[in-house]
Amino acid sequence: MQELTPITVAYGDGIGPEIMEATLKILMAAGAKIKPEVIEIGEKVYLSGNTAGIDESAWESLRRTKVFLKAPITTPQGGGFKSLNVTTRKMLGLFANIRPCVSYAPYVDTKHPVMDVIIVRENEEDLYAGIEHQQTPEVVQCLKIITRPGTEKIVRYAFEYARQYGRKKVTCFTKDNIMKQTDGLFHKIFDEIGEEYPELEKEHWIVDIGAAKLADTPEAFDVIVMPNLYGDILSDVAAQIAGSVGLAGSANIGEEVSMFEAIHGSAPRRAGQNLANPSGLLLGAIQMLVHIGQGDVAEKVHNAWIKALEDGIHTYDIFKEGVSTEKVGTKEFADAVVARIGQRPVKLKAVDYSQAKEAIKVKVRPAQPTKIETIGYDLFLYCDDRDANKLGKALENIKSGDLHLTMITNRGVKVYPNGLPETFCTDHWRCRYKGNGGDVKYSDFIELQKKVMEAGYTIIKTENLCKFDGVEAFSAGQGA
């Protein structure tokens, strides 16, 4: 007899308790071998004074069971409350967000009846690293963090997912025509790892035209992998294109712990009325069953759910005259799915999880020795005088060792030397100092900073200009 798998369960806020109750009822009726362990997170915890929305005992449960089925929660407005989802993803290393976006036409309205796309979103890095600073009265900055290990994990996961589930193609979305270092690294690693999967078709799209293609012709895509911000936006877009964000579930996969949830919110206005559609959380729970090695149960639940849709048993949000046969509440929808366990859809495509034998594991390649040369520095200055030529001429007279001024940019655009008078400038200046070739001395840079400050300028921050294995790894100024 198979042992019960412990899972951590959070009933959440708003409609959360209702849809969790419905979901667990269906799972148990299908024979899921799980042992739920309930924790309290969300609004009550926030309002008790815990700005993270989760306490130590809940963390202990998550780290012990390593499986988290989570209903939506409510984050109170204001007061410095932190996003529990972001906190959980980062603290537990949930690097991959997996979002199936499937059409169920004609039972769920969509303009794209054959859509079947998997969005694989990097879940920890990019602009969501959350490193932001106000640097001058006029300028704030958010750092975009893309790492080789983080990108390798998510890209390899996408290819392994495609291989395990019999997919044919993996697509990468980036904006590396503009962000040549960060998105350029993501694209480069996609190409490198893709060579290890010769049986799969590979392609890359610039994210803006890729998004347009996804909205217009989603059937052209299969598995799409992308950095965090693009994935956050386009996974919701894809879910809505497929029919409804309310029907979408997602998996957040880590090396040790994984979290499964609906993508919609807690909808407090609908709470306690037996109206909410539990499908999003149920589909997240189906991904959970596959992850913990109960693909046979996942298949039964998923096919029963599709059969209920096919039979026209619909909650208010997808009910449509002429298509639906019965408008039901949360509890009644759960009962309808339970009644169809063991059945398979007739008109819609049935699912098959027989190929999902075990959770996907990915490994990062060992770091390779790299030769690093520092050939200069960028000094970022606060200066409220908007005259780029005046600033440039003053800084040209400030030198240290081999370091000398080569360029000034404002908002990334070169304004000195030979800038255009039409270029708008703020109070935030990037001043590039380089040597005459080869490594420059850090002691010269320290001396340079002293001279710049003695001249009355405020240094906000500095960045090293480096070559990695002989290749310059920093952006040029626009117009340089």
DOKOLRO-823226 format. One record per residue (C-alpha): z, x, y; residue in three letters. Coordinates in steps of 0.1 Angstrom, whole numbers, plus 5000, padded with zeros to 4 digits. Example, Ala and Ser with C-alpha at 12.3 -4.5 7.8 and 13.67 -1.06 7.14 Angstrom:
residues 2
5078|5123|4955|ALA .
5071|5137|4989|SER .
//
This chain:
residues 480
5000|5000|5000|MET .
4990|5014|5034|GLN .
5019|5022|5057|GLU .
5022|5005|5090|LEU .
5010|5026|5120|THR .
5035|5026|5148|PRO .
5019|5017|5182|ILE .
5034|5013|5216|THR .
5027|4980|5233|VAL .
5032|4970|5269|ALA .
5028|4933|5277|TYR .
5022|4940|5314|GLY .
5023|4916|5343|ASP .
5005|4885|5354|GLY .
4983|4873|5326|ILE .
4992|4903|5305|GLY .
5019|4887|5283|PRO .
4995|4858|5274|GLU .
4966|4879|5265|ILE .
4987|4905|5246|MET .
5003|4877|5226|GLU .
4968|4863|5217|ALA .
4955|4898|5208|THR .
4984|4907|5185|LEU .
4981|4873|5168|LYS .
4945|4880|5160|ILE .
4952|4915|5148|LEU .
4980|4905|5125|MET .
4960|4876|5111|ALA .
4932|4900|5102|ALA .
4956|4923|5083|GLY .
4961|4951|5108|ALA .
4986|4976|5095|LYS .
5005|4982|5127|ILE .
5041|4982|5138|LYS .
5043|4974|5176|PRO .
5071|4990|5196|GLU .
5074|4972|5230|VAL .
5081|4991|5262|ILE .
5085|4978|5298|GLU .
5062|4991|5324|ILE .
5047|4979|5357|GLY .
5060|4956|5384|GLU .
5096|4952|5373|LYS .
5099|4990|5368|VAL .
5083|4997|5402|TYR .
5106|4973|5420|LEU .
5137|4988|5403|SER .
5130|5019|5424|GLY .
5108|5039|5400|ASN .
5076|5047|5420|THR .
5058|5057|5388|ALA .
5062|5023|5371|GLY .
5073|5038|5338|ILE .
5106|5053|5327|ASP .
5116|5081|5304|GLU .
5122|5059|5273|SER .
5087|5046|5276|ALA .
5073|5081|5278|TRP .
5093|5090|5247|GLU .
5078|5060|5228|SER .
5042|5070|5238|LEU .
5047|5106|5227|ARG .
5061|5095|5194|ARG .
5036|5068|5184|THR .
5006|5085|5201|LYS .
4989|5051|5204|VAL .
4993|5028|5234|PHE .
4980|4992|5236|LEU .
4984|4982|5272|LYS .
4980|4949|5290|ALA .
4972|4948|5328|PRO .
5000|4955|5352|ILE .
5006|4948|5389|THR .
5012|4976|5413|THR .
5032|4964|5443|PRO .
5015|4969|5476|GLN .
5027|4997|5499|GLY .
5059|5017|5494|GLY .
5043|5048|5479|GLY .
5039|5033|5444|PHE .
5017|5055|5422|LYS .
4989|5042|5399|SER .
5003|5040|5364|LEU .
4969|5043|5349|ASN .
4961|5075|5367|VAL .
4996|5089|5359|THR .
4993|5080|5322|THR .
4959|5095|5319|ARG .
4969|5128|5335|LYS .
5003|5132|5320|MET .
4991|5125|5285|LEU .
4958|5144|5288|GLY .
4936|5113|5282|LEU .
4904|5131|5289|PHE .
4878|5106|5278|ALA .
4873|5070|5289|ASN .
4850|5051|5265|ILE .
4835|5018|5278|ARG .
4812|4998|5255|PRO .
4790|4975|5276|CYS .
4772|4950|5254|VAL .
4753|4918|5262|SER .
4760|4886|5242|TYR .
4732|4865|5255|ALA .
4727|4836|5256|PRO .
4764|4829|5251|TYR .
4774|4850|5280|VAL .
4752|4850|5311|ASP .
4732|4882|5317|THR .
4698|4892|5329|LYS .
4697|4919|5303|HIS .
4701|4903|5268|PRO .
4696|4934|5247|VAL .
4719|4958|5266|MET .
4741|4980|5245|ASP .
4753|5010|5264|VAL .
4783|5033|5260|ILE .
4797|5048|5291|ILE .
4817|5080|5284|VAL .
4836|5090|5316|ARG .
4855|5122|5322|GLU .
4890|5109|5329|ASN .
4911|5137|5345|GLU .
4892|5158|5370|GLU .
4866|5154|5397|ASP .
4878|5139|5430|LEU .
4905|5121|5410|TYR .
4925|5153|5408|ALA .
4941|5139|5439|GLY .
4942|5171|5459|ILE .
4938|5159|5495|GLU .
4949|5174|5529|HIS .
4944|5166|5565|GLN .
4933|5199|5579|GLN .
4927|5191|5616|THR .
4933|5161|5639|PRO .
4897|5150|5630|GLU .
4891|5162|5594|VAL .
4906|5154|5560|VAL .
4895|5170|5527|GLN .
4895|5160|5491|CYS .
4889|5187|5465|LEU .
4864|5180|5437|LYS .
4876|5198|5406|ILE .
4852|5203|5377|ILE .
4864|5227|5350|THR .
4845|5242|5321|ARG .
4871|5232|5294|PRO .
4873|5196|5308|GLY .
4836|5192|5309|THR .
4831|5207|5275|GLU .
4856|5182|5260|LYS .
4840|5151|5275|ILE .
4804|5162|5269|VAL .
4811|5172|5233|ARG .
4830|5139|5228|TYR .
4799|5120|5240|ALA .
4776|5138|5215|PHE .
4801|5134|5187|GLU .
4804|5097|5195|TYR .
4766|5093|5194|ALA .
4764|5111|5161|ARG .
4792|5092|5144|GLN .
4780|5058|5155|TYR .
4743|5063|5148|GLY .
4732|5064|5184|ARG .
4699|5080|5193|LYS .
4702|5094|5228|LYS .
4728|5109|5252|VAL .
4722|5108|5289|THR .
4740|5128|5316|CYS .
4744|5116|5352|PHE .
4753|5140|5380|THR .
4744|5148|5416|LYS .
4737|5184|5411|ASP .
4708|5184|5436|ASN .
4735|5183|5462|ILE .
4767|5196|5446|MET .
4752|5226|5429|LYS .
4784|5242|5418|GLN .
4806|5213|5406|THR .
4780|5189|5393|ASP .
4758|5218|5385|GLY .
4784|5231|5360|LEU .
4787|5197|5344|PHE .
4749|5195|5340|HIS .
4747|5231|5327|LYS .
4774|5225|5300|ILE .
4756|5193|5290|PHE .
4724|5213|5284|ASP .
4744|5240|5265|GLU .
4762|5216|5242|ILE .
4732|5194|5237|GLY .
4714|5222|5219|GLU .
4740|5218|5191|GLU .
4728|5183|5184|TYR .
4690|5186|5177|PRO .
4688|5152|5161|GLU .
4698|5135|5194|LEU .
4675|5129|5224|GLU .
4689|5144|5256|LYS .
4681|5136|5292|GLU .
4696|5140|5327|HIS .
4694|5118|5357|TRP .
4705|5123|5393|ILE .
4732|5096|5395|VAL .
4718|5075|5423|ASP .
4684|5069|5407|ILE .
4701|5068|5373|GLY .
4724|5040|5386|ALA .
4693|5021|5399|ALA .
4677|5025|5365|LYS .
4709|5013|5347|LEU .
4710|4982|5369|ALA .
4674|4974|5364|ASP .
4667|4986|5328|THR .
4700|4992|5310|PRO .
4682|4990|5276|GLU .
4667|5024|5285|ALA .
4701|5040|5279|PHE .
4723|5045|5249|ASP .
4753|5068|5255|VAL .
4758|5080|5291|ILE .
4783|5108|5300|VAL .
4793|5115|5336|MET .
4821|5129|5358|PRO .
4851|5108|5367|ASN .
4841|5091|5400|LEU .
4806|5081|5389|TYR .
4820|5069|5356|GLY .
4846|5048|5373|ASP .
4821|5030|5394|ILE .
4792|5027|5370|LEU .
4813|5016|5340|SER .
4823|4985|5360|ASP .
4788|4980|5372|VAL .
4775|4983|5336|ALA .
4802|4958|5323|ALA .
4791|4933|5349|GLN .
4754|4938|5342|ILE .
4762|4931|5305|ALA .
4778|4898|5314|GLY .
4814|4901|5327|SER .
4839|4928|5336|VAL .
4864|4903|5321|GLY .
4850|4909|5286|LEU .
4852|4947|5287|ALA .
4877|4968|5269|GLY .
4882|5005|5271|SER .
4897|5034|5252|ALA .
4913|5064|5269|ASN .
4913|5092|5244|ILE .
4934|5123|5244|GLY .
4939|5152|5220|GLU .
4973|5138|5210|GLU .
4978|5103|5226|VAL .
4953|5076|5233|SER .
4955|5043|5253|MET .
4936|5011|5248|PHE .
4933|4983|5274|GLU .
4912|4957|5292|ALA .
4895|4969|5323|ILE .
4904|4939|5344|HIS .
4935|4934|5365|GLY .
4967|4913|5360|SER .
4953|4882|5379|ALA .
4988|4869|5389|PRO .
4972|4837|5402|ARG .
4961|4828|5367|ARG .
4994|4837|5350|ALA .
5012|4812|5329|GLY .
4984|4786|5328|GLN .
4969|4793|5294|ASN .
4936|4801|5311|LEU .
4930|4838|5307|ALA .
4903|4852|5285|ASN .
4919|4877|5261|PRO .
4886|4893|5251|SER .
4889|4924|5272|GLY .
4922|4934|5257|LEU .
4911|4923|5222|LEU .
4880|4946|5224|LEU .
4902|4974|5236|GLY .
4925|4967|5205|ALA .
4894|4968|5183|ILE .
4887|5003|5195|GLN .
4923|5012|5188|MET .
4920|5000|5152|LEU .
4889|5022|5147|VAL .
4908|5051|5163|HIS .
4937|5048|5139|ILE .
4915|5046|5108|GLY .
4915|5008|5103|GLN .
4878|5003|5109|GLY .
4876|4976|5082|ASP .
4901|4955|5101|VAL .
4884|4962|5134|ALA .
4851|4951|5119|GLU .
4866|4918|5107|LYS .
4882|4911|5141|VAL .
4851|4920|5161|HIS .
4827|4899|5140|ASN .
4851|4870|5141|ALA .
4852|4873|5179|TRP .
4814|4874|5181|ILE .
4812|4844|5158|LYS .
4836|4824|5181|ALA .
4813|4833|5211|LEU .
4783|4823|5191|GLU .
4799|4790|5182|ASP .
4803|4782|5218|GLY .
4841|4784|5219|ILE .
4846|4797|5254|HIS .
4874|4801|5280|THR .
4868|4788|5315|TYR .
4853|4821|5329|ASP .
4823|4821|5306|ILE .
4820|4784|5299|PHE .
4785|4770|5306|LYS .
4772|4735|5301|GLU .
4744|4734|5276|GLY .
4755|4767|5259|VAL .
4793|4763|5254|SER .
4805|4737|5229|THR .
4842|4737|5239|GLU .
4863|4750|5268|LYS .
4895|4764|5255|VAL .
4926|4782|5268|GLY .
4940|4815|5258|THR .
4959|4803|5228|LYS .
4931|4781|5215|GLU .
4906|4809|5218|PHE .
4929|4832|5198|ALA .
4931|4804|5172|ASP .
4894|4801|5171|ALA .
4889|4838|5164|VAL .
4916|4837|5137|VAL .
4899|4808|5120|ALA .
4867|4829|5118|ARG .
4882|4860|5103|ILE .
4860|4869|5074|GLY .
4829|4853|5089|GLN .
4800|4872|5105|ARG .
4777|4861|5133|PRO .
4744|4845|5124|VAL .
4724|4849|5157|LYS .
4741|4878|5174|LEU .
4742|4912|5158|LYS .
4772|4919|5136|ALA .
4792|4951|5140|VAL .
4796|4977|5113|ASP .
4824|5003|5116|TYR .
4819|5018|5081|SER .
4807|5050|5096|GLN .
4839|5054|5117|ALA .
4860|5072|5091|LYS .
4884|5091|5115|GLU .
4891|5097|5151|ALA .
4867|5120|5169|ILE .
4881|5154|5175|LYS .
4866|5180|5199|VAL .
4873|5216|5204|LYS .
4866|5238|5235|VAL .
4848|5271|5230|ARG .
4869|5302|5237|PRO .
4867|5315|5272|ALA .
4842|5344|5275|GLN .
4850|5376|5295|PRO .
4836|5374|5330|THR .
4830|5400|5356|LYS .
4842|5388|5390|ILE .
4833|5405|5423|GLU .
4847|5393|5456|THR .
4820|5399|5482|ILE .
4834|5381|5512|GLY .
4856|5352|5524|TYR .
4853|5319|5542|ASP .
4879|5313|5569|LEU .
4883|5277|5579|PHE .
4895|5274|5615|LEU .
4908|5247|5637|TYR .
4892|5250|5671|CYS .
4888|5221|5695|ASP .
4862|5238|5716|ASP .
4829|5224|5703|ARG .
4808|5253|5715|ASP .
4795|5270|5683|ALA .
4779|5298|5702|ASN .
4810|5307|5721|LYS .
4830|5307|5689|LEU .
4804|5328|5671|GLY .
4802|5354|5697|LYS .
4840|5358|5698|ALA .
4842|5361|5661|LEU .
4814|5386|5659|GLU .
4836|5410|5678|ASN .
4864|5406|5652|ILE .
4858|5429|5622|LYS .
4878|5446|5595|SER .
4864|5473|5572|GLY .
4831|5461|5560|ASP .
4838|5425|5567|LEU .
4817|5410|5595|HIS .
4807|5374|5605|LEU .
4775|5362|5589|THR .
4776|5324|5595|MET .
4795|5295|5609|ILE .
4791|5260|5596|THR .
4805|5226|5607|ASN .
4807|5199|5582|ARG .
4786|5221|5559|GLY .
4757|5225|5584|VAL .
4749|5260|5599|LYS .
4757|5260|5636|VAL .
4757|5298|5642|TYR .
4737|5319|5645|PRO .
4706|5299|5656|ASN .
4721|5265|5652|GLY .
4705|5234|5668|LEU .
4721|5218|5699|PRO .
4717|5183|5683|GLU .
4741|5191|5655|THR .
4773|5172|5659|PHE .
4804|5193|5655|CYS .
4841|5185|5648|THR .
4872|5207|5653|ASP .
4868|5221|5618|HIS .
4848|5254|5613|TRP .
4839|5274|5583|ARG .
4834|5310|5593|CYS .
4818|5332|5567|ARG .
4827|5369|5566|TYR .
4809|5392|5541|LYS .
4809|5429|5533|GLY .
4779|5452|5529|ASN .
4776|5447|5492|GLY .
4800|5450|5462|GLY .
4837|5443|5462|ASP .
4855|5440|5495|VAL .
4890|5452|5500|LYS .
4917|5424|5501|TYR .
4936|5446|5526|SER .
4907|5444|5549|ASP .
4908|5406|5546|PHE .
4945|5405|5555|ILE .
4938|5426|5585|GLU .
4909|5404|5595|LEU .
4931|5373|5594|GLN .
4957|5390|5617|LYS .
4930|5398|5642|LYS .
4916|5362|5641|VAL .
4951|5348|5647|MET .
4958|5373|5675|GLU .
4927|5361|5692|ALA .
4943|5326|5694|GLY .
4926|5308|5665|TYR .
4944|5287|5639|THR .
4934|5295|5602|ILE .
4936|5263|5581|ILE .
4927|5279|5548|LYS .
4906|5306|5531|THR .
4882|5307|5502|GLU .
4870|5338|5482|ASN .
4833|5343|5480|LEU .
4827|5356|5445|CYS .
4800|5366|5421|LYS .
4806|5357|5384|PHE .
4786|5380|5361|ASP .
4765|5390|5391|GLY .
4756|5354|5402|VAL .
4768|5341|5436|GLU .
4791|5311|5430|ALA .
4795|5294|5464|PHE .
4775|5271|5485|SER .
4752|5282|5513|ALA .
4753|5264|5547|GLY .
4728|5236|5551|GLN .
4700|5250|5572|GLY .
4710|5286|5564|ALA .
//
